[in-house]
Amino acid sequence: MTRAHQAATTIAIAGGIWLLGLLGILPLSETVQSDVWPALPLVALVSLGAYAFINIGYNLLVFRECPEAYQELMQEIQEAKDDLHAKNVDIA
């Protein structure tokens, strides 16, 4: 099963359970069913956003430098400059 299938299955199961609780089929207290249960998708969405934000921030902080890629990029930039100078293009 691919990750897309796993994600779709998990979302379908969670959505089904949430719908059962919302319709009153699951035995929940009145307070939970009327106040807490309807807000769960919003809580899940906010939690996913927070996780994504923290994950991106952490990966930016521990970004690994790649000296080989830097040297390759500098070489390509120099080649592009030389090519433009050969064609009499001013790149000041």
Residue pairs with C-beta under 8 A, 6 or more apart in sequence:
1 9
14 44
17 26
18 37
18 40
18 41
20 26
21 28
21 33
21 37
22 33
22 37
22 38
24 33
28 37
81 91
84 91
85 91
